Amino acid sequence: MRKKLLLLMTAVLVVGLALTVFPGSASAKTFKWAFQGDANSLDPHSLNETFLIGFLGNVYEGLVRRGPDLKTEPCLAERWKMVEPTRWRFYLRKGVKFHNGNDFNADDVIFTVARTRSEGSDFKTRVSTIKEVVKIDDYTVDFITTQPNPILISEWSTWYMMDKEWCEKNDAVESTNIKSGKENYATRHENGTGPFVITERQTDVKTVMKPFDGWWDTPKHNLTEVIFTPISSDATRVAALLSGEIDMMYPVPVQDIKRVNDHPGTSVLSGPELRTIFLGFNQADDELKCSNIKGKNPLKDKRVRQAFYQAINIDAIKKKIMRGLSEPSAIMISPKLFQPFGKDFKRLPYDPAAAKKLLAEAGYPDGFNLCMDCPNNRYVNDEQICQAVVSMLAKVGVKVNLKAQPKAQYFKKVLAYDTEFYLLGWTPSSFDSYNVLYNLIDSRDKESGRGKFNLGGYANVRIDELTDQILSETDLNKRNQMIKEAYELLNNDIGYIPLHQQALAWGKKDNINLVQRADNQFMLYYVTVK
C-alpha cells in the first residue's frame, strides 16, 4: 500500500503540467531574464518561498530533485531504500564537489540537518520527523524517523545541502534569520554543488551566474553566462522583453499576454500553477492594533470571518483582475493535488447582504477598522487583488487600511506574526496535503516549526491530531478520508479564505527553449538559446 500511495502521488504531479523540452545547441550563449522581485537571500535555509528556492536550485542541490515532469529523481544521493519502517538509508553520490572545491560527503548531510534546525531556518518542517542521522561511512547515511513516514523525500527536492567546512570557516553555522534581520556570510555568498556559480551579486540590481565546470551532471543547457535582473514594474518588465533587452521574464501581467503574443519574436508560455492564493486572519491576539474596536478581536468570531468570505466576489476577481487566468478554489490546496475529493468542496456564495447580517449578529452593525498586509511583487496581480478585497469589504462596512509592500519587507513583517489580515500564496513542496496542514493550518510550535506559516494563529486540536495520523498512514483510502475531514473542519471554522489557483505566464523570445514546471520553479539548466 505504501508503494501504491507513492505511485499515485507521482501520477498526480503530471496533471496540468506545461512542458517544453528541446535538445541542446552547439553554440553557447548569454541568457538574460527578469522576475518581479529579487532573491531575498542566498542562504538556502532562510526563506521557504517558491521563487527563492527555485532561484537557489540552480546553485544548490538536494539529495533528490524533481525533473521536468516533477517526478522525484536522484541527485546528491544516487539511491535510497527503507531499511525499516522508521529507518531510511541513503547512498551518496561520490565525486561531487562544492563550488569551492571541497568534497561533498556524509558529514555535510549531518551538518545540514543540524543547520536546518537552527533558529532562523525556514525549513524545519523538512526534517521535523527525523530523530537521528547516523553516518554509516563517508557516503552512506541513515535517517531514523520518529514514526513511519512514507512521504519522507517528497519535500527534499528543495532541501539543499551545505558544505560543513565552508559554513564553519565563515561563521555561517546557523541559518540567516529573515524575521529578525540577522545575516551571516551565507546571506550574500554561496557555495553549492549545483550547475551554476554566482560570480556577481548586487542586491535588487542584478545577479550574474556562470556554469560550474566541476558539476557532477551533464549540462542540458548551452549557456555561458546568465544575468538576472529584478524588475518590479510590470510595464517595464514587459517593455524590456519586447525591446530585446532581456530574453525571458515572468510573470507576464494577464493584461499584457496578448500584446506579448502579438509582438514579432516573442510569445507567452502559459499553464496551470499548483499555488493557492488565500486570505488569512489574526485569530490569536486578544486585540487588533489597527482596529477601532478595543478590548477584543472581532476576527476571533466565526461570524465575522464568514462575513469577510461572503463579501468577496471571487468571480469578479477572476474576470476583472485575473482576466480569466485563475481558478477559484474552495480548499487550501489545488484540487489536482487532492484527488478524488478536491472538487467536492464548494465555496460559500458571494452574498453582501448575508455578510452585513453576520456582522450585525456578531455585534458590529457598523463594521470596524483593521489593517491588511499584502505583497506587491510576489504573486500575479497581488496588490490589485488586495485592493479589490478592500473595496468589497468596504461595501459591508469594514474599513481596511491596506499596506502593500515589496516581498522582502512583507515577509519580514508577517513572519514575525505582526499582521491582522493578509494575502499569501502556497505551493506544497511535496505536492501533498500533509505539507499544507503541517505548515499553514496546524497550531504553531516554534521548536518544531509546525504551523510556521500559520501567520494568524488559527488552531484546531482535531486537525493537529489528523495531521499526525496523515503523516504515517499508508492506506490511501484512510489517508484521503482524514485529509477530507481536516479540510471540512477548517472550512467549517472559516479558518482561511481560499481565493484561487493562479495561472503561469512566462514571456520569452522565440529563440529561447526552456521547461515550464507547474511548481513555478525556473531551472536554468534546461535553457537553450538558438
Residue pairs with C-beta under 8 A, 6 or more apart in sequence:
1 474
1 475
1 476
2 150
2 474
4 476
5 150
5 151
5 474
5 476
5 479
6 150
6 151
8 476
9 151
9 154
9 431
9 432
10 71
10 72
12 336
12 337
12 339
12 431
13 69
13 70
13 71
13 431
13 518
14 69
14 70
14 71
15 336
16 271
16 272
16 274
16 336
16 518
17 69
17 70
17 271
17 517
17 518
18 269
18 270
18 271
18 272
18 504
18 516
18 517
18 518
19 68
19 69
19 515
19 516
19 517
20 269
20 513
20 514
20 515
20 516
21 68
21 513
21 515
21 526
22 513
22 528
23 528
24 219
24 220
24 221
24 222
24 528
25 222
25 528
25 529
25 530
26 222
27 222
27 529
28 222
28 223
28 224
29 222
29 223
29 224
29 528
29 529
30 223
30 224
30 225
30 226
30 227
30 529
31 223
31 225
31 226
31 227
31 247
31 248
31 512
31 524
31 527
31 529
32 226
32 227
32 228
32 229
32 245
32 246
32 247
32 248
33 226
33 227
33 228
33 229
33 246
33 247
33 248
33 249
33 522
34 228
34 229
34 230
34 231
34 237
34 240
34 241
34 246
34 248
34 249
35 51
35 228
35 230
35 231
35 249
35 250
36 230
36 231
36 232
36 234
36 237
36 251
36 377
36 378
37 51
37 230
37 232
37 377
37 378
37 406
37 407
37 408
38 203
38 204
38 207
38 230
38 408
39 51
39 52
39 55
39 56
39 207
40 46
40 47
40 49
40 52
40 178
40 407
40 408
40 411
41 47
41 52
41 176
41 178
41 183
41 186
41 187
41 188
42 56
42 59
42 186
42 187
42 188
42 189
42 190
42 198
42 201
43 172
43 175
43 176
43 184
43 186
43 187
44 53
44 56
44 59
44 60
44 160
44 162
44 186
44 192
45 115
45 116
45 118
45 120
45 121
45 122
45 123
45 160
45 162
45 175
45 176
46 52
46 120
46 121
46 122
46 175
46 176
46 177
46 178
46 187
47 122
47 178
47 411
48 122
48 123
48 125
48 158
48 429
48 439
48 452
48 453
49 378
49 407
49 411
50 275
50 425
50 427
50 519
50 520
50 521
51 378
51 520
53 158
53 160
53 429
53 521
54 519
54 520
54 521
54 522
54 523
55 228
55 522
56 160
56 190
56 192
57 65
57 158
57 160
57 194
57 521
57 523
58 194
58 195
58 196
58 209
58 523
58 524
58 525
59 190
59 192
59 194
59 196
59 197
59 198
59 209
60 160
60 161
60 162
60 190
60 192
60 193
60 194
61 75
61 76
61 160
61 161
61 192
61 193
61 194
62 75
62 76
62 156
62 157
62 158
62 159
62 160
62 161
63 75
63 76
63 77
63 80
63 90
63 92
63 109
63 153
63 156
63 159
63 161
64 72
64 73
64 74
64 75
64 77
64 153
64 156
64 157
65 72
65 73
65 74
65 75
65 157
66 72
66 73
66 157
66 517
66 519
67 73
68 515
68 517
68 526
70 431
70 517
70 518
70 519
72 153
72 154
72 157
74 93
75 93
75 157
76 92
76 93
76 96
76 104
76 161
76 193
77 90
77 91
77 92
77 93
78 91
78 92
78 93
79 90
79 91
80 88
80 89
80 90
80 91
80 153
81 88
81 89
82 88
82 89
83 89
83 142
85 148
86 131
86 144
86 145
86 146
86 147
86 148
86 149
87 142
87 143
87 144
87 145
88 142
88 143
88 145
88 152
88 153
89 136
89 140
89 141
89 142
90 109
90 140
90 141
90 142
90 143
91 139
91 140
92 104
92 105
92 106
92 109
92 138
92 139
92 140
92 141
93 104
93 139
93 216
94 139
95 216
96 103
96 104
96 193
96 216
97 103
97 104
97 193
97 214
97 216
98 104
98 163
98 166
98 191
98 192
98 193
99 190
99 191
99 192
99 193
99 197
99 212
99 214
100 163
100 166
100 191
101 214
102 163
102 165
102 166
102 191
104 161
104 163
104 193
105 138
105 139
106 135
106 136
106 137
106 138
106 139
106 140
106 141
107 135
107 138
107 164
108 161
108 162
108 163
108 164
109 133
109 141
109 161
110 133
110 135
110 141
110 164
111 162
111 164
111 167
112 159
112 160
112 161
112 162
112 164
113 127
113 130
113 133
115 121
115 162
115 167
115 173
115 174
115 175
116 123
116 124
116 126
116 127
116 159
116 175
117 124
117 127
118 173
118 174
118 175
119 174
119 175
119 177
120 174
120 175
120 176
120 177
120 178
120 179
120 180
120 182
121 174
121 175
121 449
122 175
122 178
122 415
122 452
123 159
123 175
123 449
124 448
124 449
124 452
125 155
125 435
125 438
125 439
125 449
125 450
125 452
126 155
126 156
126 158
126 159
127 159
128 438
128 448
128 449
128 450
129 145
129 146
129 147
129 149
129 152
129 471
130 143
130 144
130 145
130 146
131 144
131 145
131 146
132 143
132 144
133 141
133 142
133 143
133 144
134 141
134 142
134 144
135 141
136 142
143 152
145 152
147 471
147 472
148 472
148 474
149 471
149 472
150 472
150 474
151 430
151 432
151 434
151 471
154 429
154 430
154 431
154 432
154 435
155 429
155 430
155 435
157 429
158 429
160 192
161 193
162 186
162 191
162 192
163 191
166 172
166 191
167 173
167 186
170 184
170 185
170 186
170 189
171 184
171 185
172 184
172 185
172 186
174 184
175 186
176 182
176 183
176 184
176 186
176 187
178 411
178 412
178 415
179 412
179 415
179 416
181 412
188 201
188 203
190 197
190 198
193 215
193 216
194 212
194 215
195 211
195 212
195 215
195 217
195 219
195 221
195 524
195 525
196 209
196 210
196 211
196 212
196 226
196 524
196 525
197 209
197 210
197 211
197 212
198 207
198 208
198 209
199 208
199 209
199 210
200 206
200 207
200 208
201 207
201 208
204 230
205 229
205 230
206 227
206 228
206 229
206 230
207 227
207 228
208 225
208 226
208 227
208 228
209 225
209 226
209 227
209 228
209 524
210 224
210 225
210 226
211 219
211 221
211 223
211 224
217 525
219 525
220 525
220 526
220 528
221 524
221 525
221 526
221 527
221 528
222 528
222 529
223 524
223 527
223 528
223 529
226 524
229 240
229 246
231 237
231 240
231 249
232 376
232 377
232 406
234 253
234 256
237 249
238 249
238 252
238 253
238 256
238 259
238 260
238 507
239 245
240 246
240 249
241 247
241 248
241 249
241 260
241 266
241 507
241 508
241 509
242 259
242 260
242 263
242 266
244 265
244 509
247 508
247 509
247 511
247 512
247 529
248 506
248 507
248 508
248 509
248 512
248 514
248 527
249 506
249 507
249 508
250 504
250 505
250 506
250 507
250 522
251 380
251 504
251 505
251 506
252 260
252 268
252 505
252 506
252 507
253 380
253 381
253 505
254 321
254 322
254 323
254 324
254 325
254 380
254 381
254 503
254 505
255 323
257 268
257 270
257 323
257 325
257 505
260 266
260 267
260 268
260 507
261 267
261 268
265 509
265 510
265 511
266 507
266 508
266 509
266 510
267 507
267 508
267 510
268 505
268 506
268 507
268 508
269 504
269 505
269 506
269 507
269 508
269 514
269 516
270 325
270 503
270 504
270 505
270 506
271 503
271 504
271 516
271 518
272 327
272 336
272 501
272 503
272 504
272 518
273 427
273 501
273 502
273 503
273 504
273 518
273 519
273 520
274 334
274 336
274 337
274 427
274 428
274 431
274 501
274 518
274 519
274 520
275 334
275 379
275 425
275 426
275 427
275 501
275 502
275 520
276 329
276 332
276 333
276 334
276 425
276 426
276 427
276 498
276 499
276 500
276 501
277 326
277 379
277 382
277 385
277 423
277 424
277 425
277 498
277 499
277 500
277 501
277 502
278 329
278 332
278 423
278 424
278 425
278 426
278 496
278 497
278 498
278 499
279 308
279 312
279 389
279 421
279 422
279 423
279 424
279 496
279 497
279 499
280 419
280 421
280 422
280 423
280 424
280 455
280 456
280 458
280 496
280 497
281 299
281 305
281 308
281 420
281 421
281 456
281 458
281 496
282 288
282 297
282 299
282 419
282 420
282 421
282 455
282 456
282 457
283 297
283 299
283 300
283 456
283 457
283 458
283 459
283 495
284 417
284 456
284 457
284 459
285 297
285 457
286 296
286 297
287 293
287 294
287 295
287 296
287 297
288 297
288 298
288 299
288 370
288 371
288 420
289 371
289 420
290 369
290 370
290 371
290 401
290 420
291 297
291 298
291 368
291 369
291 370
291 420
292 368
292 369
293 364
293 368
293 369
298 304
298 362
298 364
298 368
298 370
299 305
299 370
299 420
299 421
299 456
301 362
302 493
302 494
303 358
303 359
303 361
303 362
304 358
304 359
304 362
304 364
305 493
305 494
305 495
305 497
306 348
306 355
306 358
306 494
307 354
307 355
307 356
307 358
307 359
307 362
307 396
307 398
308 355
308 393
308 398
308 497
309 348
309 355
309 494
309 497
310 348
310 349
310 350
310 351
310 352
310 354
310 355
310 358
311 350
311 352
311 355
311 392
311 393
311 395
311 396
311 398
312 350
312 389
312 392
312 393
312 497
312 499
313 350
313 392
314 328
314 347
314 350
314 499
314 500
315 328
315 350
316 388
317 326
317 385
317 388
317 499
317 500
318 324
318 326
318 327
318 328
318 500
320 388
321 381
321 384
321 385
321 388
322 380
322 381
322 500
322 502
322 503
325 380
325 502
325 503
325 505
326 380
326 499
326 500
326 501
326 502
326 503
327 500
327 501
327 503
328 347
328 499
328 500
329 335
329 347
329 498
329 499
329 500
329 501
330 345
330 346
330 347
330 491
330 498
331 338
331 342
331 345
331 487
331 490
331 491
331 498
332 426
332 436
332 440
332 441
332 487
332 490
332 496
332 498
333 342
333 428
333 433
333 436
333 487
334 342
334 501
335 342
335 343
335 345
336 342
337 428
337 431
337 432
337 433
338 433
338 480
338 483
338 487
340 480
341 480
341 483
341 484
344 484
345 487
345 491
347 498
352 392
352 395
352 396
355 396
356 396
356 397
359 365
359 367
359 396
359 397
359 398
364 397
365 397
366 397
367 396
367 397
367 398
367 399
368 397
368 398
368 399
369 398
369 399
369 400
369 401
370 398
370 399
370 400
370 401
370 420
370 421
371 400
371 401
371 402
371 403
371 419
371 420
371 421
372 386
372 389
372 390
372 400
372 401
372 402
372 403
372 420
372 421
372 422
372 423
373 403
373 405
373 410
373 413
373 414
373 419
373 420
373 421
373 422
373 423
374 382
374 383
374 385
374 386
374 402
374 403
374 404
374 405
374 410
374 422
374 423
375 382
375 383
375 404
375 405
375 406
375 407
375 410
375 411
375 423
376 382
376 383
376 404
376 405
376 406
376 410
377 406
377 407
378 407
378 410
378 425
379 385
379 423
379 425
379 502
380 502
380 503
380 505
382 404
382 423
382 425
383 404
385 423
385 499
386 402
386 404
386 423
387 402
387 404
389 400
389 423
390 400
390 402
393 399
393 400
394 400
400 421
405 413
413 419
414 422
414 424
414 455
415 455
417 455
417 457
419 455
419 456
422 455
422 456
423 499
424 453
424 455
425 502
426 436
426 439
426 440
426 453
427 519
427 520
428 435
428 436
428 439
429 435
429 519
431 519
433 470
433 483
433 486
433 487
434 467
434 470
434 471
437 463
437 466
437 467
437 470
437 483
437 486
438 450
438 451
438 467
438 471
439 451
439 452
439 453
439 454
440 451
440 453
440 454
440 496
441 451
441 454
441 458
441 460
441 463
441 467
441 486
441 490
441 495
441 496
442 450
442 451
442 454
442 463
442 464
442 467
443 450
443 451
443 454
443 458
443 459
443 460
443 461
443 464
444 450
444 451
444 452
444 454
444 457
444 459
445 451
458 490
458 493
458 495
458 496
460 489
460 490
460 493
460 495
462 489
463 486
463 489
463 490
466 482
466 483
466 485
466 486
466 489
467 486
469 482
470 479
470 482
470 483
470 486
473 479
473 482
490 496
504 516
504 518
504 520
506 514
506 516
506 522
508 514
511 529
511 530
512 527
512 528
512 529
512 530
513 527
513 528
513 529
513 530
514 522
514 526
514 527
514 528
515 523
515 526
517 523
